[in-house]
Amino acid sequence: MIFTFKKKIYGYECDIYGHLNNANYLMMLEAARSDALVKMDMPIKKLLAMGIQFFVLHYELDYLKAVDLEEDVSVRSWFNKTNRIKGFWHQEVYNSQGELCFKAALTVVYASGGKAKRLPPEISDHFIKFIHQN
């Protein structure tokens, strides 16, 4: 399943050229994944209450087209694979013209108490229901 998060780009998020600053892409991706978890009925607050944490292990980022000041963007997020130890996410950012501007692939490791730990089977099974294959 693909989850969509919409956002307007504001001045404080841009560099001196009026483009979304590269560090702010990561914050936007994080917001979009958090929103996807809410839509999966696994918001971060609920996961923390269960003692489950997600830590980003690896990012692969491709900047394809500048995202400009006051642009309305859509961030599409999905799991393409998950198991009890790691989740593999893909995210894409589109501008208001529908042009692909940015894409990311990332790996998260599941943890508890700050250390890698397998997800309980029922939580892992819940996430598996949301896998999207390209």
Residue frames relative to the residue before (quaternion, step in Angstrom):
aa qw qx qy qz dx dy dz
M 1.0000 0.0000 0.0000 0.0000 0.00 0.00 0.00
I 0.2596 -0.7515 0.5883 0.1472 3.56 -1.01 0.86
F 0.1962 -0.7696 0.6024 0.0801 3.55 -0.92 1.02
T 0.1904 -0.7946 0.5702 0.0849 3.58 -0.96 0.89
F 0.0997 -0.7636 0.6379 0.0005 3.52 -0.98 1.04
K 0.1654 -0.8042 0.5667 0.0688 3.59 -0.75 1.03
K 0.0444 0.8030 -0.5885 0.0830 3.53 -1.06 0.83
K 0.3100 -0.6920 0.6181 0.2074 3.55 -1.25 0.60
I 0.3636 -0.7222 0.5503 0.2083 3.56 -1.06 0.82
Y 0.1727 -0.8082 0.5610 0.0479 3.57 -0.72 1.15
G 0.7242 -0.4900 0.2984 0.3827 3.54 -1.28 0.51
Y 0.6706 0.5129 -0.3148 0.4338 3.59 0.90 -0.84
E 0.6538 0.5097 -0.3050 0.4689 3.61 1.27 -0.29
C 0.6580 0.5500 -0.2814 0.4306 3.58 1.29 -0.27
D 0.4731 -0.6340 0.5293 0.3069 3.52 -1.33 0.38
I 0.7402 -0.4217 0.2756 0.4453 3.60 -1.26 -0.05
Y 0.6480 0.5115 -0.3151 0.4682 3.60 1.25 -0.26
G 0.5334 -0.6471 0.3953 0.3747 3.58 1.28 -0.02
H 0.5491 0.5791 -0.4033 0.4478 3.58 1.25 0.47
L 0.6099 -0.5286 0.4330 0.4014 3.55 -1.17 0.53
N 0.4302 -0.7050 0.5081 0.2443 3.57 -0.77 1.09
N 0.5834 -0.6342 0.3758 0.3408 3.58 -0.93 0.91
A 0.6272 0.5312 -0.3508 0.4487 3.64 1.00 -0.64
N 0.6612 0.5222 -0.3121 0.4390 3.58 1.06 -0.65
Y 0.4995 0.6089 -0.4414 0.4301 3.59 1.23 -0.22
L 0.6650 0.5149 -0.3112 0.4425 3.59 0.89 -0.93
M 0.6453 0.5064 -0.3224 0.4724 3.58 1.00 -0.78
M 0.6490 0.5108 -0.3128 0.4690 3.58 1.00 -0.81
L 0.6362 0.5178 -0.3253 0.4704 3.60 1.00 -0.77
E 0.6378 0.5278 -0.3174 0.4625 3.56 1.00 -0.84
A 0.6463 0.5093 -0.3142 0.4736 3.59 0.96 -0.87
A 0.6667 0.5061 -0.3041 0.4548 3.59 0.94 -0.87
R 0.6540 0.4867 -0.3197 0.4830 3.62 0.99 -0.76
S 0.6230 0.5290 -0.3387 0.4662 3.60 1.02 -0.75
D 0.6453 0.5112 -0.3056 0.4783 3.57 1.02 -0.84
A 0.6318 0.5217 -0.3266 0.4712 3.60 1.02 -0.78
L 0.6452 0.5151 -0.3249 0.4613 3.60 0.96 -0.80
V 0.6057 0.5322 -0.3518 0.4755 3.60 1.05 -0.69
K 0.6880 0.4836 -0.2787 0.4638 3.58 0.91 -0.93
M 0.6473 0.4857 -0.3065 0.5012 3.60 1.26 -0.41
D 0.4181 -0.7055 0.4446 0.3603 3.56 1.37 -0.08
M 0.5997 0.4863 -0.3857 0.5052 3.56 1.07 0.87
P 0.0397 0.8260 -0.5615 0.0307 3.63 0.67 0.99
I 0.6786 -0.5164 0.3373 0.3988 3.54 -1.19 0.57
K 0.6280 0.5429 -0.3458 0.4374 3.61 0.95 -0.80
K 0.6549 0.4982 -0.3012 0.4818 3.60 1.00 -0.82
L 0.6444 0.5169 -0.3185 0.4649 3.59 0.97 -0.86
L 0.6568 0.5096 -0.3117 0.4603 3.59 0.96 -0.88
A 0.6266 0.5321 -0.3339 0.4612 3.59 1.05 -0.75
M 0.6850 0.4418 -0.2691 0.5131 3.59 1.19 -0.56
G 0.5194 -0.6572 0.4032 0.3685 3.59 1.30 -0.03
I 0.5347 0.6214 -0.4015 0.4084 3.59 1.23 0.45
Q 0.0675 -0.7788 0.6236 0.0057 3.54 -0.98 0.96
F 0.2308 -0.7178 0.6341 0.1717 3.57 -1.31 0.44
F 0.0472 -0.7781 0.6259 0.0237 3.57 -0.88 0.94
V 0.4114 -0.6879 0.5359 0.2652 3.57 -0.89 0.93
L 0.2238 -0.7898 0.5653 0.0811 3.53 -0.76 1.13
H 0.8127 -0.0184 0.0843 0.5762 3.57 0.97 -0.89
Y 0.1109 -0.7601 0.6384 0.0493 3.56 -1.12 0.85
E 0.0360 -0.7294 0.6808 0.0574 3.53 -1.22 0.63
L 0.0547 -0.8428 0.5333 -0.0472 3.58 -0.44 1.25
D 0.0601 -0.7732 0.6310 0.0219 3.55 -1.06 0.85
Y 0.1718 -0.7632 0.6195 0.0652 3.57 -0.62 1.23
L 0.1183 -0.8516 0.5105 0.0147 3.58 -0.36 1.25
K 0.7860 -0.0301 0.0727 0.6132 3.57 1.03 -0.82
A 0.5355 -0.6474 0.4338 0.3255 3.59 -0.92 0.89
V 0.2452 -0.7085 0.6423 0.1592 3.53 -1.19 0.73
D 0.2558 -0.8303 0.4875 0.0866 3.55 -0.54 1.24
L 0.7150 -0.4278 0.3764 0.4052 3.48 -1.44 0.32
E 0.8615 0.0965 -0.1333 0.4804 3.55 -1.04 0.99
E 0.3769 0.6973 -0.5030 0.3446 3.57 1.22 0.49
D 0.3085 -0.6961 0.6127 0.2118 3.55 -1.17 0.66
V 0.0588 -0.8225 0.5657 -0.0063 3.58 -0.56 1.15
S 0.2309 -0.7131 0.6414 0.1638 3.48 -1.38 0.39
V 0.1526 -0.7651 0.6208 0.0769 3.54 -0.92 0.96
R 0.1499 -0.7774 0.6078 0.0614 3.56 -0.72 1.11
S 0.0450 -0.8124 0.5797 -0.0430 3.55 -0.80 1.09
W 0.1517 0.7839 -0.5952 0.0905 3.55 -1.08 0.74
F 0.4442 -0.5951 0.5922 0.3127 3.49 -1.39 0.44
N 0.1277 -0.7657 0.6131 0.1467 3.59 -0.96 0.67
K 0.7775 0.0188 -0.0183 0.6283 3.56 1.33 -0.19
T 0.0936 0.7691 -0.6311 0.0362 3.55 -1.14 0.60
N 0.0394 -0.7469 0.6612 0.0587 3.51 -1.29 0.44
R 0.7339 -0.4395 0.2648 0.4451 3.60 -1.17 -0.15
I 0.7104 0.4332 -0.2535 0.4933 3.64 1.23 -0.28
K 0.8248 0.1054 -0.0065 0.5554 3.61 0.94 -0.89
G 0.1817 -0.7331 0.6411 0.1362 3.50 -1.35 0.49
F 0.2013 -0.7776 0.5894 0.0858 3.55 -1.02 0.86
W 0.1033 -0.8218 0.5600 -0.0182 3.54 -0.47 1.31
H 0.1186 -0.7203 0.6722 0.1233 3.50 -1.35 0.46
Q 0.0195 -0.7844 0.6199 -0.0090 3.54 -1.10 0.77
E 0.0676 -0.7806 0.6213 0.0119 3.53 -1.10 0.82
V 0.2196 -0.7557 0.6063 0.1146 3.54 -1.10 0.83
Y 0.0925 -0.7860 0.6113 0.0059 3.55 -0.88 1.08
N 0.3939 -0.6915 0.5462 0.2615 3.57 -1.10 0.68
S 0.7203 -0.4603 0.2966 0.4258 3.59 -1.28 0.08
Q 0.6315 0.5010 -0.3381 0.4857 3.61 1.26 -0.20
G 0.5415 -0.6459 0.3811 0.3799 3.57 1.31 0.02
E 0.4646 0.6784 -0.4454 0.3542 3.57 1.25 0.30
L 0.4399 -0.6703 0.5326 0.2712 3.56 -0.99 0.87
C 0.1371 -0.8285 0.5423 0.0247 3.58 -0.62 1.18
F 0.8069 0.0332 0.0693 0.5856 3.55 1.05 -0.73
K 0.0269 0.7853 -0.6181 -0.0215 3.55 -1.12 0.59
A 0.1071 -0.7895 0.6041 0.0183 3.50 -1.17 0.71
A 0.1025 -0.7243 0.6758 0.0898 3.51 -1.25 0.62
L 0.0629 0.8191 -0.5672 0.0584 3.55 -0.83 0.90
T 0.2845 -0.7225 0.6097 0.1588 3.46 -1.31 0.52
V 0.1066 -0.7601 0.6373 0.0685 3.55 -0.97 0.90
V 0.2503 -0.7237 0.6203 0.1699 3.52 -1.17 0.65
Y 0.3825 -0.7092 0.5455 0.2304 3.55 -1.00 0.86
A 0.0280 -0.8178 0.5725 -0.0517 3.55 -0.97 0.90
S 0.0956 -0.7339 0.6646 0.1030 3.48 -1.41 0.14
G 0.8329 0.0912 -0.0986 0.5368 3.57 -0.84 0.97
G 0.6830 -0.5127 0.2790 0.4390 3.56 1.13 0.63
K 0.6910 0.4190 -0.2741 0.5214 3.60 1.27 0.08
A 0.6011 -0.5682 0.4204 0.3730 3.56 -1.10 0.73
K 0.1118 0.7795 -0.6058 0.1141 3.54 -0.98 0.94
R 0.5281 -0.6312 0.4681 0.3217 3.55 -1.05 0.75
L 0.4802 -0.6339 0.5217 0.3089 3.54 -1.13 0.72
P 0.5366 -0.5628 0.4942 0.3887 3.57 -1.15 0.48
P 0.6250 -0.5833 0.3550 0.3783 3.64 -0.97 0.77
E 0.6659 0.5123 -0.3255 0.4338 3.63 0.92 -0.79
I 0.6438 0.4885 -0.3230 0.4926 3.61 1.10 -0.61
S 0.6291 0.5271 -0.3221 0.4718 3.58 0.98 -0.83
D 0.6591 0.5048 -0.3000 0.4699 3.59 0.93 -0.91
H 0.6129 0.5467 -0.3429 0.4559 3.58 1.06 -0.74
F 0.6873 0.4772 -0.2847 0.4678 3.62 0.87 -0.91
I 0.6044 0.5808 -0.3513 0.4171 3.58 1.04 -0.75
K 0.5953 0.5834 -0.3568 0.4218 3.60 1.12 -0.63
F 0.7243 0.4434 -0.2358 0.4724 3.61 1.16 -0.50
I 0.3569 0.7417 -0.4935 0.2811 3.61 1.25 0.18
H 0.0850 -0.7666 0.6353 0.0386 3.54 -1.05 0.88
Q 0.1919 -0.7783 0.5897 0.0981 3.57 -0.78 1.02
N 0.3817 -0.7194 0.5323 0.2312 3.58 -0.93 0.89
